Amino acid sequence: MQPRFTARLLALALACAAAQASAEETPTLPEVTVFGERPLVPNQSTVLEPGVGERAAVRDSSALLESAPGAAIVRNGQQTGIVQLRGLSGDRVNVAVDGMHITPACPNHMDPPLHYITAQGADSLEVVAGVTPVSQGGDSIGGTVVARSAAPRFGTDAGFMSFGRIGAGYNGSNEGVDGIAQVGVANNRFSVGYTGERQTGQDLRFAGGSVRDSGFDLTKQDVTLAAKAANGTLRLDLASMKLATPARRRCRWT
């Protein structure tokens, strides 16, 4: 046993010596320093500013997003457009309406946030696909949708001027009728406006029949008070919204 043990020790010593010699022969590369600037990657956002004709041709504000890259609409009904960004929806998509981050309500999010702003009342929609910056929410990995209504109108001098707008539309698939009326007065410092909207529709019809209890009756009223300050505009909105279905199921928000 003694000669075999001695041979093992000799082999181990030779291996250690060979490894040390190999390590000493490994060349050491000189240090390389790279100077440069890291480019800032902008958020991939799309801003939609639909015209009067585009807004009149859709059922609700969510339908305006169908032209945005990466966006899709999941429908549970005629007035329930749920935004889907890059295949994600629900809590993974943040929706802000005039700066307010609204949490979807009801089972399966049947009361989506964009329900609180109509297509006629939406002035612009910004879609940020992917991870959202902290300034716009931060917790949504699917993306963010920012819906904005029209800014208050002001005059050019101290004298008050009046303004107004009337619009109407019709949808043959459900005998739907919608209308909007906007009136107000303003000068170069103060603005007061009122907007009233009404949308009605019967049960959705198709070639083989109709979709039961899909009709709706929506009424929205909004009063806007605004004043110009030294560093911006102070705005106060008072709004009410009522939705009824043919089955007399009602929801009301104020």
Secondary structure as GFF3:
##gff-version 3
##sequence-region A 1 254
A	DSSP	alpha_helix	2	25	.	.	.	ID=ss1
A	DSSP	beta_strand	45	48	.	.	.	ID=ss2
A	DSSP	alpha_helix	52	56	.	.	.	ID=ss3
A	DSSP	three_ten_helix	61	67	.	.	.	ID=ss4
A	DSSP	beta_strand	71	75	.	.	.	ID=ss5
A	DSSP	beta_strand	81	85	.	.	.	ID=ss6
A	DSSP	three_ten_helix	90	92	.	.	.	ID=ss7
A	DSSP	beta_strand	93	97	.	.	.	ID=ss8
A	DSSP	beta_strand	100	101	.	.	.	ID=ss9
A	DSSP	three_ten_helix	107	109	.	.	.	ID=ss10
A	DSSP	three_ten_helix	113	116	.	.	.	ID=ss11
A	DSSP	beta_strand	122	129	.	.	.	ID=ss12
A	DSSP	three_ten_helix	134	136	.	.	.	ID=ss13
A	DSSP	beta_strand	143	149	.	.	.	ID=ss14
A	DSSP	beta_strand	161	171	.	.	.	ID=ss15
A	DSSP	beta_strand	176	186	.	.	.	ID=ss16
A	DSSP	beta_strand	190	201	.	.	.	ID=ss17
A	DSSP	beta_strand	205	206	.	.	.	ID=ss18
A	DSSP	beta_strand	209	210	.	.	.	ID=ss19
A	DSSP	beta_strand	216	229	.	.	.	ID=ss20
A	DSSP	beta_strand	232	244	.	.	.	ID=ss21
A	DSSP	beta_strand	250	253	.	.	.	ID=ss22
###
